[in-house]
């Protein structure tokens, strides 16, 4: 099993150089950092000092795919988290060191053994995790160790109502499925026969329950074909393509993700299957690289879609810092782990400010539940950040969700706003 540990920090001078001023929104002045001193996050969390966690050294674990087909995703997640750690340090917050575990593309043994090692040997005090079963298998360990955990990649319903587990993204496939299907039916009113393509690892509820219920409603009596399932890591979709052609499907709703999605899209289009495809995940840059021009051929995405070009000031701070550090713009996966790690920094600081020891069991979850609203890189406007709000009861989160048309090289164009569990479509 591969294990990598990183300890990378930018100096305050490096972080601030070239950033430009970020206008204070007035929405989050007391969420975390105390009101003294200045820093890049002060416009959103208040400024930092000793009272707000400065000087605290905090080991934060990340449980990711660092090798195999998901390696590019794991790298983006790591980089997003590191930017948040850098900005927190430069803002007078805690010094967060990332400790990485490679679950090797979602393998449960590698996940459990590796995270147990992070707790016992690396001394992590919190955890960010990705993938379905690889994360769900950790919940007993999380409960026993009181390690506050943020599920920020591939999160499913299994993470709800779990002690010290907070889902920081729309539930994988489940939350955007209803709105995505409604948009598909409206955009393509002649589409009646819907094909379902999924993977057993995650998103099962969207394929087995939501799509069969919602599609007949939104398509005026349309039918759902028997669901097709493919193994993670599939590169040859010829048999699936042949079955879809034989069934004469009019549209596809798929929950497959990672490189597999790129191979499927490319092989469908190469076989002359031009029907619309609604996905719930887009791994950039690997999927556009694999699918080539086909990714821009009648392909759509229903997700808490991230737009790096958003003028939201919190997002601009993230994008500018990320681009300066890594030489490229962040993607959806980097954005989710940036948000979660920034929330971690805010919680540590908030606990300190309240006179509590952030290392004590359940303290971070307690202070989160007391004030569950945070700035988001999703949504917002040129003058205001977006908003994400946790449900203290089931530990889910509400944040902007949309339908996006996928363009060349995976560039997204938002075409509708959707709300989880609703068929109503809002403007882009």
N, C-alpha and C positions, 0 to 999 in steps of 0.2 A: 504493500500500500504506500502510495506516495504521500509524503507530508512536507508541507512548506510553511515556514513561519516568516513573517515579514514585520519589519519595524521601520516604517518610513514616515518621516515628518518633514513638512516644509517649514521654513522659518517664517515668522510673522512678516518679515520684510518681503520674502519671496511671494507669499500669498497676496499681499496687498499691492505689490507692484503691478501696474497696468490694469488693475481691476476697475478703477473708476468708482465714483460714489454710488451707493445703493440707497435710494430714497426710503426712509422709514415709512412703513405702512400704517403704523399705529395699531395694528391688529394683535400683535404678539409681544408687547413690551414686557410682560411679566411671566412668560411661560417658563423661563429657565434662568439664564444668566443674570447676575445681579446688576444693579444700575450704577456701575462705575467702570470707567475705562471704555475703550472702543475696540471694535474688531469687525471682520467681515460679516459675522452673523448677528451683530448687535441690532441691526434694523429689524430682525425677525424674532430674536429671542432675548433681547436686552444684552447689555455689555457684561463682560465677565471679570472676576477677580477671585481672591482666595475664598470668599464667601460662596462663590458660584462654582467651585470645583477646581479652580486653578491649582496645580500641584498634585492633584490626584492622579495616580497611575492606574490605568484600567485596562485589563486584558480582555479583549472581545473576540470570541471564536466565530469563525465562518465555516460552515459545512457546505461545501460546493463540489461541483464537477470540475476538477482541475486537469483531468486527463480524459481521453476518449472523445466521443462525439460532442460532448457538452463543454469541452475545455474552453472554447471561445466565450461561452456564456459565463462560466466561472471566472474567467479573467475580467470580463466587464463588471461583474458583481463586486469582485475584489477592488477594482479601481474606483468604482462609485463609493464604496465604503471608505476607502482610503482618503478620498477627497473630503468627505464629511469629517473624518478624524483630523485631517490637516486644518480645516477651517475652524473646528472646535478649539484646537490648540491655539491657533492664531487669534482666537476671540476671547482668550482668558478662561476657557473651559478645561475639562479634564484632558489628560494625555492618554489617548486611546491607542493601544497597540493591537494590531490584528494578528490572530493566530489561526492558521488555516488547516483544515482537514479536507482531504480529497475523498469523496464518497464514490468516485470512479463512475460517474454517470448514473447514480441512483442506486447503488448496491447497498442493501440494508446492513449486512455485516460490516462493511467498510465505514458506514455512517455511524453505527452504534459504537463500534470499537474505537474509532477515531475520536468521536466526541467524548467518550469516557476518558480517553487519554488527555484530551484538552483540559478536562475538568481536573483530573488527578495530578497531571504532570505540568501542564502549562498554566494552571491556575486561572482559567477564564472565569469571569464573573457575569458574563452574558453571552448570548449566542444569536447569530443570524443563520438561517438555514434555507435550503432550496430543495426542490423535487418533492414528490408525493410520499410513497412508502418510506423513502430514506429519511424523511422528516418525521412522519407519523410514528415511526419506530422509536424515536427519541423521547416521546412524551412521558413515559414512566420515569426515565432517567432525569428529565427536566423537573418533574414534580418532586422527585426524591432529593435533588440537589438544590432546588429553589433557584435555578439559573433562569433568569428572565430571557425569553426566546422570542425573536422576531422572525416570522415565516414570511419571506419576501420574494420567493421564487417558486412558481408552481403550486401555490397554496390551494388547498381544497377544504371542503366542509369538515374533514376530520380534525382540523385545527381549532374548531369552535368549541367554546366551553371547556377549554383545557387550562389547568392551573399554570400560570406564568407564561402562557403562550399567547402571542398577539399576532394576528394576521394583518400585515401592513399593505396588502394589495387586494384588488378585486379577486374573489375566489376563482381560481383557474377554471375557465370554461363555463362554470355555473352562473356567475353573476351577469356576464354579457350575452349569454346564449339567447334569452328571450328577445332582447332588443335586436340582436344580430339577425335572427330569423325573421323578425318583423320587417327589417330593412330589406332583406333578401327578397321577401315576397312583394314588397312595394316596388322595388327597383325592377324586378323581373316578374310582372303579373302573369305571364303565360307559363311560368315554371310551376309544375304540379307534383312531379315525382322527385322527392328529395332523397339523395344518398347520404348515408352517415358513415364516416370513417373515423375511427378512434383508436386509442391505445389503452390497454388495461391499467397502465401505471397511474393515470390521473384523468379527471374530467368525465368519469363514467356517468355521473348523474345527468350531465348535459345530453349525452347520447341516449341513455336508456330511458330517461324520464322527461326531460324538458322538451327535446325536439319532437318526440312522438305526440306530446300533448299540444304544443304550441303551433307546429307547422300546419295541421289541418285548420286551425282557427284563422291564422293570418293569410293562408293561401286559398281561402274559400273552398275548403274541402279537399285539398291536396293530400297525397299519400306519402308515407315514409317507407322507404325500402328497408329490408333487413340490414342491421348494422354490420359493418365490416370492421375487423380489428387487425392491426398489424403490430409486429413486435418492434420494440425500440431498437434503433440501429438498422432498420430495413433500408436497403438501397435499390432493390429490384421490385418495382410495383407492377410488373407486366401482367400478372394474374389478376390483380385488383382492377387494373385498367380494362382488361378484357371483360370482366364481370360487369363493370359500370357501363360499358358500351352495350353489352347484351341486354342489360336492364333498361336501357334508354333513359337514364336519369336526366332530369332537367337542371338540377343544381346539386351542389355538394356542400354539406356542413361537416367540417372536420375539426377534431381536437388534437390531431397529431402535432408534434412540435419538434424543434431542433432541426438537424440536417435532414431528417426523414421528410419533412415538409417540402424542402427544396427538391428532393428527388421525385416526390409524387407529382408536384406541380409540373416539373419539366417533362416527365414521362407522359402525363395526361395530355399536355399540349402537343408533344411530338407525335402522339397517336391520333391527333385530330379531335380530341375531346375539348371543346371550347366552352362548355357550360360554366356558369359562374361558380366560384369557390369561396365560401365564407370560412375563414380560419379564426382561431382565438389566440394565436401566438405567432410571432415573427422573430426568429432569431437572426439578428443582423450582426455581421455582414454575411454569415455563412449561407443562409437560405437564398438571398439574392444572387450570391456568387454561384451557387449550385444550379438554381433554376434559370439563371440568365434572363433573357428578355421575357421568358414565360411568366415571371413573377408579376409583370405589369399587364398581363393579359386576362382581364376580367377576374381579378383576385381581390378579395376584401378581407378586412380584419375587424373583429368586434372585441374590444379590449379596453382596459384603462390605458389607452394609447398615449405614448409619450412623444411630444414634439419638441426637439431640441431648439427649434427656431422660435419658440414661444417667447414673447417679450415680458412675461411674468418676471418680476425682479429677483425673486428667489431662484427661479430657473436660470436666469442670466448669470447670477453669481456662480451657480453650479457649472453651467456650460463653459463659462470663461475660465474658471479654475481648472476644470477637467481638461479642456483643450490645451491650456498652457502646460499642464503637467504631462499629458499623454500624446499630444499632437494630433488628436482626432476628437470629434464630437461624441458625447456619450449617447448610449442607446437606452432602451426601455429597462433592461436588466441593471445597468449601472444606476439609472435613476431610482429604481426601487430600493437598492441597497444604500444609496446616498441618503434617501429619506429616512430609512430605518436607523442608520447609524447616527444621523443628526438628532433623531428623536432620543436615542440612547444618551447622547451627550447632554441633551436638555434634561432628561430625567435624572441623571447623576447630579447635575448642577441644581436642579429643583429640590432634590432630596437634601443636598447639602445646605441650601439656603433655608430650608424648613427645619434645620437642626437635626435631621435624621442621618443615620449612617447608610449610604447607598449600598453598602456591601451586605447589610442585614437581609435575611430572607424576606421576600415579598415586598420590600420597600419600593423598588422601582415600579412594580405593578400597582402598588397603592397610589403612588403619586401620579401615575398615568391615569388611573381611573378617576382621580379627583379633578383632573382638568384634561379631557381627552382630545382637545382640538389642537392641530398643529398646521404650520404652513406646508404647502405642497408645491412641487414643481409641475404638477398637472393643473390644467385649467388656469384660472386667474386672468389677469389683464396686464397691460403695460404698467399700471400703477399699483396693482395689488397681487400678492401671491395667491395661488389656489388654496383650497382648504381640504384637509382630511380630518375626519372625526371618527374616533373609535367608539364602539358600543361597549360600555363597561360590563355589560351582562354576558355577552357571548364572545367578546374580544374580536369581533369583525371590524371592518373599517368601511366608511363611505368616502368615495373620492370620485372625481369625474371619469365617466366611461363614454366611449364614442365608437362610431363605425368609421373606418378609414378605407379609402381606396388605395391599393398598393401600386406605386408607380415604379419607374425604372430605378434599379439599384436599391429597391426597398423604401424609397422615399414615400412618406404617407401624406395623404390629403384627407382631412376630416370631412365627412359628408353628412354626418348626423350625430346628434347627442342622444344617448340612451340612458335609461335608469334600470338598475337591476330589478328583475322580476316584472318588468313592464313592457308592453308592446307599443307604447306611445313613443313616437320619434320626435325629437326636437331639432331645431336648426343646428347647422354645423357651428 
